[in-house]
Amino acid sequence: MERLNFKTFLNRTFNSSRALKPLIPLLKDERGFSLAEILVAAGMLGVLSLGVTQLMQNSTKTEKRLGQQMNLVTLEGQIREAL
């Protein structure tokens, strides 16, 4: 069985389809990402996850506070009815 490299595989796969032919140059680029690009992406992901974490914590605190206020209003109404 013939062993195909990546470029040969792409040529055989995409040559039969005119719609996919423009993608061949993009997919043949095997250079990958530089270390700097990966570090920037990791930093951006870290900042984004920190923001989401803070948003979730604030949301949880607000939900807890609103639940307590609703309980107080309900309790106040029950006390008024009892008197």
Secondary structure, DSSP 8 states (H G I E B T S, - for coil): -----HHHHHHHHHTT-TTTGGGHHHHH------HHHHHHHHHHHHHHHHHHHHHHHHHHHHHHHHHHHHHHHHHHHHHHHH-
